[in-house]
Structures are given as C-alpha cells and as structure tokens.
Amino acid sequence: MNRERQKIETQNITLSLPKNLLQRIKHIAIDKNTSVSRLLTDTLEEIVKKEDSYENARLYHIKILEKGFDLGTEGKVTWRREDLYER
C-alpha cells in the first residue's frame, strides 16, 4: 500500500503476542512489503472504520424508527383486530 499519510502524532505501545503468531504476522508483512507496525495499524484502522460506520447506521435507523412511518391513517385505527384475522 503506497499511499501518502498525514503526519499525525503516534504513540508506541507494548503488545504481547504468542511467538508463533508473531512469526506468521512477520511473514505476512514481508509478503505485503510492509512492516508489522504498518500492517497492524492498517488492520486496526479498518476495525475502527467498520465500528464507526456500524454505529452511524445504527443511530440513523433508530432516528427513522423514532420518527415513525406515515401509513396513511393519520394516527387513527379504523379497523378491529377481528376484521384483520379471520378465526
């Protein structure tokens, strides 16, 4: 991935991983011609982006449900349950 990134403040973290997992991650990073740090950053950014889009969609749909739908009844029920369901 050869894209320009804005200069943003970063912070180092300590991450403990099983050795065999780290070994596999290093091979994946090499295959993708990137670093483990860049690989993890990209993956974590993708997770955050998905979570943000999920939360935005959830809030949007809650807003729609709170507003309600116009069913053409102007809020008045003009039928009885028995009329809708034959027994």
C-alpha positions, 0 to 999 in steps of 0.5 A: 500500500503506497499511499501518502499519510498525514503526519499525525502524532503516534504513540508506541505501545507494548503488545504481547503476542504468542511467538508463533503468531508473531512469526506468521504476522512477520511473514505476512508483512514481508509478503505485503512489503510492509512492516508489522507496525504498518500492517497492524495499524492498517488492520486496526484502522479498518476495525475502527472504520467498520465500528464507526460506520456500524454505529452511524447506521445504527443511530440513523435507523433508530432516528427513522424508527423514532420518527415513525412511518406515515401509513396513511391513517393519520394516527387513527385505527379504523379497523378491529383486530377481528376484521384483520384475522379471520378465526 
